[in-house]
Each structure stands twice: as C-alpha cells, then as structure tokens.
Amino acid sequence: MPNLIHRPRRLRRTDTIRRMVRENHVTADDLLYPMFVTMESESREIPSMPGVFRYTLDDLCRTVEKFPAMGLPAIMLFGIPAEKDEVGSGGYAEDGIVPQAIRKLRRVVGDSMLIVPDVCLCEYTSHGHCGVIRDGHVDNDPTLDLLSRTAVCYAEAGADVIAPSDMMDGRIGALRAGLDGAGFSHLPIMAYSAKYASGFYGPFREAADSTPQFGDRRAYQMDPPNRREALREMELDVAEGADILMVKPGLAYLDILRDARERFDLPLAIYNVSGEYSMVKAAARNGWIDEARVVGETLTAFKRAGADIILTYHAVDYLHWMHSSG
C-alpha cells in the first residue's frame, strides 16, 4: 500500500464534511429574477421558455407578492407594449407598461424587493433595433437622449436600479447625467457592459417580440471571439459612472467574467440568458438530465467565476429546491 500523506478524499467522504468545506454558496441574495409584463388581457406562457410567462399587470403583482417570503431580493422587468413605433416611445411614456408595473409593484411589495427595469428600446421599436434608425443603421448619439428619457421615466416611477442593455457608446454617461439632473443621483446603474451578439438570445426575442425586422445587432453588441474588448467596454462604463458591471450571456462567457473579477472591484453581474435556460428545460423534460442538479451546478459556476449577482430564469425554481432540501 502506498504511504499517502495527502488524501483529498478525506474531505469528500460525507455530505456534512462536503458542506462544511464548500468554497462557494449560491444563496437567495445572489439572485435577480427577470420577468416580462404585457398590456395583453391575459398572461401567457412563453412556448420556448417553459415556466416563464408574459404577465398581465395584475398577475405580475400576484406572482411577485409571494417572493419576499421566499427570500428573493430583486426582479428585473421587461415590458411588451400594446403598440410600437419607429422611436420606441412606449419605452419612455409615463403611462407605459414598465412605469405602470413599477408603480403597482411598489404598492404590493413596498421596499422589501428591488425593482430593476431593463432600459432598452428594442421591445418598443417597430423595427426591433435598440435605437433610432438613420440610413438603415442605428444612430448612436440621438439614441442616447431617448435612453436617458427612459431611465428618468423609470426612476420617477420608483425603480431601485437602472439597467441599460442597449450597448450604445456613451450611454452610461448619458444616463448618469440624466438621472443626476432629474434628482436621482442616488440610483445605481447596472451596466450591460460586455453584452455579446449571441445566438443564445433566441427565446428572449420570442418572449419580448423584439426580433430585428432587418439585419441584426452585431454592429453594436460585441463580437463573441473578442476578449480584451470586453475589458475596454467595462473600463469605459466605470469611467462614465457605472456602479455594477454585467457580462451577458453566461455559460459561454465565464472567461470574461473571470477576467472582470480580476480587473475590477465593482460588483459583477452575469445573465444566465433565455437560450441557456431553455436548453436545460428541454433536456430535463426529455429525462436526459437532473434539472435541479444541473441548475445548481450552473449557478455555482457563475459564483465560482466571480459573480455577485446572477440574473436567471431559474431563480424561483432554485429557491424552491433549496428550501425543500434544507
């Protein structure tokens, strides 16, 4: 028999030992749950995202009012308006779907949860792009004014954090100036800093009716092969006043998250996006994987790579599993 001094298996022998020496733990406080709210007359499950719904205002409130008791600290809101136009005016209308939802949710949950609206125009434009179109392309600088108006509109409705996802150049500075000028210097900005032009967004575009009517978003979202560019994007957002930096998508971009963790001391978020969610759901429904186990490993990977905040459609299921096992 070999004389082994070091036996790592000693600390894996029982579940209790494994739990006591575990390096990373995903808790409720790590989770941000994305939700969709619609002007439609009834809530509908999204076919490509089983278990995820486009909620009416009333159903959204009935669903969210249960979350504080579960320990879920925050939700992100995406709105689907009744009508769309060339400049996405439904995004910054005072009576738009997201401001209505924020005000109504605030009456339901008070200050027990953070309400984090996504700030972008793609859900509200008739062409499906994230800004003003000029000569067939998204015109960066005129778009900044509309994004700033959207952020201020959501702040006035009662948002806790502003989360711009458009990937326009200079948008963090524009939103920071707009928010500060309107008396909201206390509101943090969670910037979608390294948002890649990804094939993992397909189910989301069905959920939000936001598929571009021409071209694609590669002229403003990041090119997937690029790694160093992500850090430049983050550095620019930090310089312009971002409080939290995000990497999106999640699983295929863990190296970017790790790079960010080593470079920046700001809180980091990662978005476990719709395609990642739907693949797990599809495999689980076919009996190919243990859903709870795979979700647990996935969320732990984000935490291990350096995430402080995990945006995931699995959040509610994960909390149910966590409570039932505890």
C-alpha positions as CSV (number, residue, x, y, z in Angstrom):
1,M,0.0,0.0,0.0
2,P,1.3,3.5,-0.8
3,N,2.1,5.8,2.1
4,L,-0.2,8.7,1.2
5,I,0.1,11.7,3.4
6,H,-2.3,13.9,1.3
7,R,-5.7,12.3,0.7
8,P,-8.1,14.9,-0.6
9,R,-10.9,12.4,-0.5
10,R,-10.9,12.7,3.3
11,L,-12.8,16.0,2.9
12,R,-15.3,14.5,0.4
13,R,-16.3,11.5,2.5
14,T,-19.7,12.6,3.8
15,D,-22.3,15.2,2.9
16,T,-21.7,17.1,6.1
17,I,-17.9,17.4,5.5
18,R,-18.5,18.5,1.9
19,R,-20.9,21.2,3.1
20,M,-18.6,22.5,5.8
21,V,-15.6,22.9,3.4
22,R,-17.6,24.1,0.4
23,E,-15.9,27.2,-1.1
24,N,-18.9,28.8,-2.9
25,H,-22.5,29.0,-2.0
26,V,-25.4,30.4,-4.1
27,T,-28.0,31.9,-1.8
28,A,-31.2,33.8,-2.5
29,D,-29.3,37.1,-2.1
30,D,-27.3,36.3,-5.2
31,L,-30.4,36.1,-7.5
32,L,-32.1,38.6,-9.8
33,Y,-35.2,37.2,-11.5
34,P,-36.1,38.5,-15.0
35,M,-39.9,38.9,-15.7
36,F,-42.0,40.0,-18.6
37,V,-45.0,42.3,-18.3
38,T,-47.5,42.9,-21.1
39,M,-50.5,45.1,-21.9
40,E,-52.3,42.0,-23.2
41,S,-55.6,40.9,-21.5
42,E,-54.3,37.6,-20.2
43,S,-51.0,36.1,-19.1
44,R,-49.4,33.5,-21.5
45,E,-46.6,31.0,-21.0
46,I,-43.8,31.6,-23.5
47,P,-43.6,28.4,-25.7
48,S,-39.8,28.4,-25.9
49,M,-39.3,29.1,-22.2
50,P,-41.4,26.7,-20.2
51,G,-42.4,28.1,-16.8
52,V,-41.8,31.7,-17.9
53,F,-44.7,33.9,-18.6
54,R,-45.7,37.2,-20.1
55,Y,-47.7,38.5,-17.2
56,T,-50.6,41.0,-17.1
57,L,-50.1,43.7,-14.5
58,D,-52.5,42.1,-12.1
59,D,-50.9,38.6,-12.5
60,L,-47.4,40.1,-12.2
61,C,-48.3,41.6,-8.8
62,R,-50.0,38.4,-7.6
63,T,-46.9,36.5,-8.5
64,V,-44.3,38.9,-7.1
65,E,-46.1,39.4,-3.8
66,K,-45.0,35.8,-2.9
67,F,-41.3,36.5,-3.5
68,P,-40.3,38.3,-0.3
69,A,-41.3,35.3,1.8
70,M,-39.1,33.1,-0.4
71,G,-36.2,35.4,0.2
72,L,-35.9,36.5,-3.4
73,P,-34.4,40.1,-3.3
74,A,-35.0,41.5,-6.7
75,I,-36.7,41.3,-10.1
76,M,-35.9,42.7,-13.5
77,L,-38.7,44.0,-15.7
78,F,-39.1,43.8,-19.4
79,G,-42.1,45.4,-21.0
80,I,-44.2,44.4,-24.0
81,P,-46.2,47.5,-25.1
82,A,-49.6,47.5,-26.9
83,E,-48.1,49.4,-29.8
84,K,-44.7,50.1,-31.2
85,D,-43.2,52.9,-33.3
86,E,-40.0,53.9,-35.0
87,V,-38.6,55.7,-32.0
88,G,-39.8,53.3,-29.2
89,S,-41.9,55.9,-27.5
90,G,-43.6,53.3,-25.4
91,G,-40.4,52.8,-23.5
92,Y,-40.3,56.4,-22.1
93,A,-44.0,57.1,-21.9
94,E,-45.2,58.0,-18.4
95,D,-48.1,55.6,-18.7
96,G,-46.0,52.9,-20.5
97,I,-46.2,49.3,-19.4
98,V,-43.0,49.3,-17.3
99,P,-43.7,52.6,-15.3
100,Q,-47.2,51.2,-14.6
101,A,-45.8,47.9,-13.4
102,I,-43.2,49.6,-11.2
103,R,-45.8,51.8,-9.5
104,K,-48.2,48.9,-9.0
105,L,-45.5,46.6,-7.7
106,R,-44.2,49.2,-5.3
107,R,-47.7,49.3,-3.7
108,V,-47.6,45.5,-3.4
109,V,-44.1,44.8,-2.1
110,G,-43.0,48.2,-0.7
111,D,-39.3,48.2,-0.1
112,S,-39.0,44.5,0.5
113,M,-37.7,43.9,-3.0
114,L,-35.6,45.7,-5.6
115,I,-37.3,46.6,-8.9
116,V,-34.8,46.7,-11.7
117,P,-36.1,47.8,-15.1
118,D,-34.2,46.9,-18.2
119,V,-33.5,50.1,-20.2
120,C,-33.5,49.5,-24.0
121,L,-35.7,50.4,-26.9
122,C,-35.8,47.1,-28.8
123,E,-39.1,45.9,-27.2
124,Y,-40.7,49.2,-28.2
125,T,-39.5,49.9,-31.7
126,S,-41.4,48.7,-34.8
127,H,-38.1,47.7,-36.4
128,G,-36.8,45.8,-33.4
129,H,-33.5,47.6,-33.1
130,C,-32.2,49.2,-29.9
131,G,-32.2,52.8,-31.1
132,V,-33.0,55.4,-33.7
133,I,-32.6,54.3,-37.3
134,R,-30.8,56.6,-39.8
135,D,-29.9,55.4,-43.3
136,G,-30.5,51.8,-42.3
137,H,-28.3,51.8,-39.2
138,V,-28.7,52.6,-35.5
139,D,-27.7,56.2,-35.0
140,N,-25.8,56.2,-31.7
141,D,-26.0,59.7,-30.3
142,P,-29.7,60.5,-30.9
143,T,-30.5,57.2,-29.2
144,L,-28.7,58.3,-26.1
145,D,-31.3,61.0,-25.4
146,L,-34.2,58.5,-25.7
147,L,-32.4,56.1,-23.4
148,S,-31.8,58.8,-20.8
149,R,-35.5,59.8,-21.0
150,T,-36.4,56.1,-20.4
151,A,-34.1,55.9,-17.4
152,V,-35.6,59.0,-15.8
153,C,-39.1,57.8,-16.5
154,Y,-38.5,54.6,-14.7
155,A,-36.7,56.4,-11.9
156,E,-39.7,58.7,-11.4
157,A,-42.0,55.6,-11.3
158,G,-39.9,54.2,-8.4
159,A,-37.2,52.0,-9.8
160,D,-34.4,51.0,-7.5
161,V,-31.6,50.2,-10.1
162,I,-31.4,51.2,-13.7
163,A,-30.1,48.5,-16.1
164,P,-29.2,49.7,-19.7
165,S,-28.8,46.9,-22.1
166,D,-28.6,48.7,-25.5
167,M,-24.8,48.8,-26.0
168,M,-24.7,52.3,-27.4
169,D,-21.4,54.1,-27.0
170,G,-21.5,56.6,-24.1
171,R,-24.9,55.5,-22.8
172,I,-23.7,55.1,-19.1
173,G,-22.5,58.7,-19.1
174,A,-25.7,59.9,-20.7
175,L,-27.9,58.0,-18.3
176,R,-25.8,59.2,-15.3
177,A,-26.2,62.8,-16.4
178,G,-29.9,62.4,-17.0
179,L,-30.6,60.7,-13.7
180,D,-28.4,63.2,-11.7
181,G,-30.0,66.1,-13.4
182,A,-33.5,64.8,-12.5
183,G,-32.6,64.4,-8.9
184,F,-31.8,60.7,-8.9
185,S,-28.1,60.7,-8.2
186,H,-28.7,58.0,-5.5
187,L,-29.9,55.4,-8.0
188,P,-27.2,52.9,-9.1
189,I,-26.7,51.9,-12.8
190,M,-26.1,48.2,-13.6
191,A,-24.5,48.3,-17.0
192,Y,-24.7,45.5,-19.5
193,S,-21.1,46.2,-20.2
194,A,-19.9,43.1,-22.0
195,K,-23.1,42.1,-23.9
196,Y,-22.2,39.8,-26.9
197,A,-24.2,39.4,-30.1
198,S,-25.2,35.8,-29.2
199,G,-27.3,33.0,-30.6
200,F,-28.4,32.3,-27.0
201,Y,-31.0,35.1,-27.1
202,G,-33.5,33.4,-29.4
203,P,-36.2,32.5,-26.8
204,F,-36.0,36.0,-25.3
205,R,-36.8,37.6,-28.7
206,E,-39.9,35.5,-28.8
207,A,-40.8,36.5,-25.3
208,A,-40.3,40.2,-25.9
209,D,-41.4,40.4,-29.6
210,S,-38.0,42.1,-30.2
211,T,-36.6,40.3,-33.2
212,P,-35.0,42.8,-35.6
213,Q,-37.1,43.4,-38.7
214,F,-33.9,43.8,-40.8
215,G,-30.2,43.0,-40.3
216,D,-29.0,42.1,-36.8
217,R,-27.4,43.7,-33.8
218,R,-23.8,42.8,-34.5
219,A,-22.9,46.5,-35.2
220,Y,-23.5,47.4,-31.6
221,Q,-23.4,44.2,-29.5
222,M,-19.9,42.7,-29.0
223,D,-18.3,40.1,-31.3
224,P,-18.2,36.8,-29.5
225,P,-14.5,36.0,-30.3
226,N,-13.3,39.2,-28.6
227,R,-12.0,39.0,-25.0
228,R,-9.8,42.1,-24.5
229,E,-12.5,44.3,-25.9
230,A,-14.8,43.3,-23.1
231,L,-12.4,44.8,-20.6
232,R,-12.2,48.1,-22.6
233,E,-16.0,48.3,-22.6
234,M,-16.1,47.8,-18.8
235,E,-13.4,50.4,-18.3
236,L,-15.4,52.9,-20.2
237,D,-18.5,52.1,-18.2
238,V,-16.6,52.5,-14.9
239,A,-15.3,55.9,-16.1
240,E,-18.8,57.0,-17.1
241,G,-20.3,56.1,-13.7
242,A,-21.5,52.5,-13.7
243,D,-22.0,51.0,-10.3
244,I,-22.4,47.3,-11.3
245,L,-20.9,45.6,-14.4
246,M,-22.6,42.8,-16.3
247,V,-21.4,40.0,-18.6
248,K,-24.1,38.5,-21.0
249,P,-24.6,35.7,-21.8
250,G,-23.3,33.5,-19.0
251,L,-22.1,30.0,-19.7
252,A,-20.1,30.6,-22.9
253,Y,-18.5,33.7,-21.4
254,L,-17.2,32.6,-18.0
255,D,-13.7,33.6,-19.0
256,I,-14.9,37.2,-19.5
257,L,-16.5,37.2,-16.0
258,R,-13.3,35.8,-14.5
259,D,-11.2,38.5,-16.3
260,A,-13.5,41.1,-15.0
261,R,-13.3,39.8,-11.5
262,E,-9.5,40.0,-11.6
263,R,-9.5,43.6,-13.0
264,F,-12.4,45.4,-11.3
265,D,-13.5,45.8,-7.7
266,L,-17.1,46.8,-8.5
267,P,-19.9,44.3,-8.1
268,L,-20.3,42.0,-11.1
269,A,-23.5,40.5,-12.5
270,I,-23.9,37.8,-15.1
271,Y,-27.0,37.0,-17.1
272,N,-28.0,33.3,-17.4
273,V,-29.9,34.0,-20.6
274,S,-33.0,32.6,-22.3
275,G,-31.3,30.1,-24.6
276,E,-29.3,28.6,-21.7
277,Y,-32.5,28.3,-19.7
278,S,-34.4,26.7,-22.5
279,M,-31.8,24.1,-23.2
280,V,-31.8,22.9,-19.6
281,K,-35.6,22.8,-19.6
282,A,-35.8,20.9,-22.9
283,A,-33.2,18.3,-21.7
284,A,-34.9,17.9,-18.4
285,R,-38.3,17.4,-20.0
286,N,-36.8,14.6,-22.1
287,G,-35.4,13.0,-19.0
288,W,-31.8,13.5,-20.2
289,I,-30.6,15.4,-17.1
290,D,-31.4,16.0,-13.5
291,E,-32.7,19.6,-13.8
292,A,-32.2,20.7,-10.2
293,R,-28.7,19.3,-10.1
294,V,-27.7,20.9,-13.5
295,V,-29.2,24.3,-12.4
296,G,-27.3,24.1,-9.2
297,E,-24.0,23.5,-11.0
298,T,-24.7,26.2,-13.5
299,L,-25.4,28.9,-10.8
300,T,-22.4,27.7,-8.8
301,A,-20.2,28.1,-11.9
302,F,-21.2,31.8,-12.1
303,K,-20.5,32.3,-8.4
304,R,-17.2,30.5,-8.6
305,A,-16.1,32.6,-11.6
306,G,-16.7,35.8,-9.6
307,A,-20.4,36.9,-10.0
308,D,-22.0,38.8,-7.2
309,I,-25.4,38.9,-8.9
310,I,-26.9,36.2,-11.1
311,L,-29.8,37.0,-13.4
312,T,-31.6,33.8,-14.1
313,Y,-35.0,32.5,-15.1
314,H,-34.2,29.5,-12.8
315,A,-34.3,31.7,-9.7
316,V,-37.7,30.7,-8.4
317,D,-37.2,27.0,-9.1
318,Y,-33.8,27.1,-7.5
319,L,-35.2,28.7,-4.3
320,H,-38.0,26.0,-4.1
321,W,-35.3,23.3,-4.5
322,M,-33.1,24.9,-1.9
323,H,-35.9,25.2,0.6
324,S,-37.1,21.7,0.1
325,S,-33.7,20.2,0.5
326,G,-33.0,22.3,3.6
